[in-house]
Amino acid sequence: MYQTSKFILLCLMLVVSLLQLGTATAGESAGGININNGQTIFNEGKGDAAACQGCHGEKALGNDAMGAPRLANIGQAYIIKQLTEFAADKRTPAGAGAAMNGFAKALNEQDRRDLAGFLNTLDYEIDPSDLKGLATDGNKVGDPKLGKIIVTQGVKGKVPACQDCHGFNARDPRFPAINQQKFVYLVNQLNSWRDDSRANDPMVANVGIMRGIAKKLSDDDIVNIAAFLSTAPRISPEGEIMPALKKN
C-alpha cells in the first residue's frame, strides 16, 4: 500500500514539475538569454539590486556564515521561479535573505532570465560545507551517514527518498539540485517548509510537497540530511563518483 501511494505521489509531483519547467523553458526560448547581462548583474548588480557575489561568493558557491545558498548549477528554471516569486512577495526569507525581495523587484523579467542563464553556465565545483567548523561555532551538525539513508532510501511509512524527486545526490534538471548546497541554507529551508514560513512549493492534492515532507522530519533528520547533502560528491545513476572541478 505504501509503495503504491508513494508511486502515485511521485507521478503527481513529476507532472507538476514538468509543467513548471516547460513554462519557464518556453519563456526562455522566446525571450532569449543574454549571458553577458546575467554575468554583469551577478558581478556588479543593477540599480537597487546589489551584486549577487557579495553574499553568494564570486563563483556562486554560497556562504554558510551568511546563510547564503549556492546558486551555481542548481537549475536555471528553478532560479527564475524563485526570483519571480521574490519579486511578487510570494516568498519572503528571514534574516539577511529578506533583502532578496527588493533585489528581485529591481530586476525585470529579462534580467532574471539572464541571471539564471549565467549561473547555469558556471563550472560544477565541489565546495562542501565545513561541518567541523560549523560545530565549533555552535551549530548542531548531523551525521552524514544517517542523512544519506534518508536522501537515497527515505524512511518507510514516513518520507520518500529525496533523490526520488531531486535525482541522484540531487542532480536532476526538473528539480533544484541540492547536493553541494550549503548546510546552513538547507537546514533553514527545511525548517521553513516545516513551520510554513516558506510556502512556495508545488501543490499536490492541496498539500505543498516540501511542506508535507518537512513536517514529518525531526530536528535530527533535518541536520542529518543537510550534513550529507552539503558534503556529498556528485554521483551518477550507476553509483559512480562523477568528475567535477574542485574549488580553487
SULCORJO-V623777 format. One line per field, one symbol per residue. psi: psi as a letter, one per 30 degrees, with the letter a starting at -180 (. if undefined). A space follows every 50 residues. Layout:
BEGIN
psi->???
END
This chain:
BEGIN
psi->eeeeeeeeeeeeeeeeeeeeeeeeeeeeeeflkjeeeeeeeeefakbfjl kefeeflfghfljeefgklkfkgfjeeeeeeeeefeeggfkjllbffffe eeeeffkleeeeeeeeeefffkkjkkilkieeeeeeggkjkajeeeeeee effajkgdklkefeefljhhikfflkkfkglkeeeeeeeeeeeeggfkhg lkkkhgkkeeeeeefgkleeeefeeeeeeffklkklffgkkkklkkk.
END
